[in-house]
Amino acid sequence: MLRTARALAHEVGVEAVTPGSGAALRLLAAAGNARAVVEIGTGTGVSGVWLLRGMRPDGVLTTIDVEVEYQRIARRLFQEAGFPSGRTRIITGRALDVLPRLADGAYDLVFVDAVSTGFAAYVDAALRLLRPGGVLALNGALAAGRIGDPAARDVETVTVRETIKAIRESEHWVPALLPVGHGLLAAVKA
């Protein structure tokens, strides 16, 4: 089923999380006994399935994306994976417009799979949304392999570096960079 979802993602031009990243997301959701999760960037639902597999059976995934077509595919994928419609809340819109409407301190995990130029704003939103002990996970933390190259000065790489540094230096987060997929920065809210 995930293989089909990856093929659909490829067809519509979306890069789905790798199996390694998916397994890490499932682990993070399970370790935190996640009941309420926010996903920024629904894509075609691949990461959402991994998250739902790790969440409590009564957990709800709130997933946000601007692309209605991707969400239509994701809705079908969630159903085919056996998750009842009540387990997902699919919201169409810009994440930075939707996130302010979500409740403070009500979420166990926030997963960001979106353009890195928005990372700083998403980290700020996650700090507000997460309960103490909740987890933030940022996909793409290796900046396509350029994160360790000091000569790489493109906007994406610089933004990722600045975000990692800010999280590492903040008293609000306990972070770790997981070298799975495109890099997963995981941080627990202190």
Solvent accessible surface area in square Angstrom, and as a share of the most:
residue,aa,sasa,rsa
1,M,80,0.36
2,L,25,0.12
3,R,207,0.75
4,T,75,0.44
5,A,1,0.01
6,R,59,0.22
7,A,54,0.42
8,L,37,0.19
9,A,1,0.01
10,H,152,0.68
11,E,133,0.60
12,V,53,0.30
13,G,67,0.65
14,V,31,0.18
15,E,122,0.55
16,A,21,0.16
17,V,3,0.02
18,T,38,0.22
19,P,82,0.52
20,G,33,0.32
21,S,1,0.01
22,G,0,0.00
23,A,50,0.39
24,A,12,0.09
25,L,0,0.00
26,R,114,0.42
27,L,116,0.57
28,L,29,0.15
29,A,0,0.00
30,A,57,0.44
31,A,85,0.66
32,G,27,0.26
33,N,92,0.47
34,A,1,0.01
35,R,126,0.46
36,A,16,0.13
37,V,0,0.00
38,V,0,0.00
39,E,0,0.00
40,I,4,0.02
41,G,15,0.14
42,T,3,0.01
43,G,13,0.12
44,T,3,0.02
45,G,0,0.00
46,V,3,0.02
47,S,6,0.04
48,G,0,0.00
49,V,0,0.00
50,W,33,0.11
51,L,0,0.00
52,L,3,0.01
53,R,99,0.36
54,G,9,0.09
55,M,13,0.06
56,R,75,0.28
57,P,121,0.76
58,D,83,0.43
59,G,0,0.00
60,V,57,0.33
61,L,0,0.00
62,T,3,0.02
63,T,0,0.00
64,I,1,0.01
65,D,19,0.10
66,V,80,0.46
67,E,75,0.34
68,V,99,0.57
69,E,78,0.35
70,Y,45,0.17
71,Q,4,0.02
72,R,124,0.45
73,I,6,0.03
74,A,0,0.00
75,R,134,0.49
76,R,96,0.35
77,L,10,0.05
78,F,5,0.02
79,Q,135,0.60
80,E,102,0.46
81,A,30,0.24
82,G,59,0.57
83,F,29,0.12
84,P,86,0.54
85,S,102,0.66
86,G,61,0.59
87,R,27,0.10
88,T,22,0.13
89,R,106,0.39
90,I,31,0.16
91,I,34,0.17
92,T,72,0.42
93,G,21,0.20
94,R,131,0.48
95,A,11,0.09
96,L,69,0.34
97,D,75,0.39
98,V,4,0.02
99,L,2,0.01
100,P,91,0.57
101,R,170,0.62
102,L,13,0.07
103,A,59,0.46
104,D,98,0.51
105,G,36,0.34
106,A,45,0.35
107,Y,16,0.06
108,D,20,0.10
109,L,2,0.01
110,V,1,0.00
111,F,0,0.00
112,V,0,0.00
113,D,40,0.21
114,A,34,0.27
115,V,112,0.64
116,S,12,0.08
117,T,82,0.48
118,G,16,0.16
119,F,2,0.01
120,A,64,0.50
121,A,40,0.31
122,Y,24,0.09
123,V,16,0.09
124,D,99,0.51
125,A,15,0.12
126,A,0,0.00
127,L,48,0.24
128,R,80,0.29
129,L,0,0.00
130,L,0,0.00
131,R,73,0.26
132,P,100,0.63
133,G,34,0.33
134,G,0,0.00
135,V,15,0.09
136,L,0,0.00
137,A,0,0.00
138,L,1,0.01
139,N,16,0.08
140,G,20,0.20
141,A,1,0.01
142,L,43,0.22
143,A,1,0.00
144,A,72,0.55
145,G,62,0.60
146,R,73,0.26
147,I,35,0.18
148,G,68,0.65
149,D,64,0.33
150,P,105,0.66
151,A,84,0.65
152,A,12,0.10
153,R,171,0.62
154,D,57,0.29
155,V,106,0.61
156,E,71,0.32
157,T,0,0.00
158,V,44,0.25
159,T,23,0.13
160,V,1,0.01
161,R,56,0.20
162,E,108,0.48
163,T,8,0.05
164,I,26,0.13
165,K,104,0.44
166,A,61,0.47
167,I,2,0.01
168,R,144,0.53
169,E,115,0.51
170,S,29,0.19
171,E,138,0.62
172,H,83,0.37
173,W,14,0.05
174,V,97,0.55
175,P,46,0.29
176,A,53,0.41
177,L,72,0.36
178,L,53,0.26
179,P,113,0.71
180,V,44,0.25
181,G,38,0.37
182,H,68,0.30
183,G,0,0.00
184,L,0,0.00
185,L,5,0.02
186,A,12,0.09
187,A,0,0.00
188,V,59,0.34
189,K,35,0.15
190,A,78,0.60
